[in-house]
Amino acid sequence: MEGKRVLVIGGGTSGNVMTVLLRRAGIDVDLVEVKEDWNVRGSGITLQGNALRVLREIGVWDEVREHGFGFDSVGMTTPDGTVLRVSEVLRTGGDDLPATLGMQRPVLQRILVDAVRASGANVRLGTTAEILTEDDTSATVRFSDGTEGRYDLVVAADGLHSATRAAIGIDVKPEPTGMAIWRVRATRPAGVERSDLSYGGPCYIAGYTPTGEDTIYAYLVEAGRDRATIPPESYGQEMRRLAVGYGGAWDEIRDSITDPAQVNYTCFDRMLVEGSWHRGRVVLVGDAAHCCPPTLAQGAAMALEDTWVLSQLLTSGSAWDEELLTRYYERRIDRVRMVVEASVQIGQWQLDGVPGDVPGLLDATMPVLKELP
C-alpha cells in the first residue's frame, strides 16, 4: 500500500470507518467534511450485530459497548402499552456480540471522530471537493479553499443527497416511501431494557430503544408530510400530540418531550444504485449508494459493511482497477437489495393497511445477515 493516496468525501459513519480501515493498512487518507462541527448531532441510532462486527474491526467496540445499551430481544405491544409478546433477535454479528445495541448518535460520532484523529488521517472540516479530471490511475480534485490534490481513489461517503454521485453522472435520486418519522432523545423510564414496538394507534409505528444507562431514543412513524408546513418551534408539541395515543413507557417519555430543538422530523426514502457503484476513480459507499427506511434497523449496518468489503479489496494486493471496483459492487448488491426491499415492504404493508408477514420476512432476512458480507 506504500504510496497509495485516497480521498474520502464525507465524515459521517461510513466515511469515518472507511478512513480508519484504510489508515490501518498504511494508506494515506485525506478526509473532507462539509460541516464545521463534523456532524456531531442527532438523537439515537440502532446498531444490529452485523454493524457491531465492523465497529469491533476498527477497534472501537469497547467504547461503543460502554456508552451504548446492548440487548437481545424486542417486544410487541398494543398502543396502551400491554406487551403482546417478546421475541429473541438473531445475533447477526456472532454469538459474542449482542443482537442489538442502541446508543446516542452524537456519542457514536464522537467515538468515530476520535478514531479518525488517532489514525493519523488528514482531516479538513468545512470543506467541499470537486472532481476535476480523471485518468486510468488517478483523479485530480479541487477543494473549496482553492487547493488541489491528486488521488489514486476517491471514496464518496457524502450521504443520501451525495453531490459526488451526481457529479460523476449517476442520476439516481432518493424517492419518498410515503412515511416520515419523529425522533427524540429522552430519559429512559425504569424497566425499559429493550426495544418495544406498537403497530397501530395514531401512528403506523411507535417505538423506543434504550441508548444508555439513562437515555432512550423514541420515535413515531406517520404518513409523510411536507416539512415546510410544520414550524420547527412546534416539533415538541406535535410529537407530544401524537404520543398521547400511547401508554406504558410512553406516559413518561411524552412528559419529557419539552424542547423542540431535540425533536427531529424526517421523511423515509428509498434508493438503490444499480449497475455499478463507481465511475472511473470514484466509488460510492453507504447512503451515497443506497438507503432504506429504518424498519429493519439495517441502514447503518449496510453502510458499515460497504466500507469493510471495499477496504478488504483495496488492501488485498490486487490492482486498483475496474475489475476490483466491480467486484466490490458484485459482493454488495444482492445483500443490500434484499435489505432495501424488505425494509420498504414492511412500511408498505402499513401504508396499505394489511397485516403482512413481518415475522416471515425477518426469518428470511436475518440469517443471511449473520453471514459475512
Secondary structure, 3 states (H helix, E strand, C coil): CCCCEEEEECCCHHHHHHHHHHHHCCCEEEEEECCCCCCCCCCEEEEEHHHHHHHHHCCCHHHHHHHCEEECEEEEECCCCCEEEEEECCCCCCCCCCCEEEEEHHHHHHHHHHHHHHHCCEEEECCCEEEEEECCCCEEEEECCCCEEEECEEEECCCCCCHHHHHCCCCCCCEEEEEEEEEEEEECCCCCCCEEEEECCCCCEEEEEECCCCEEEEEEEEECCCHHHCCHHHHHHHHHHHHCCCCCCHHHHHHCCCCHHHEEEEEEEEEECCCCCEECCEEECHHHCEECCCCCCCHHHHHHHHHHHHHHHHCCCCCCCHHHHHHHHHHHHHHHHHHHHHHHHHHHHHHHCCCCCHHHHHHHHHHHHHCCC
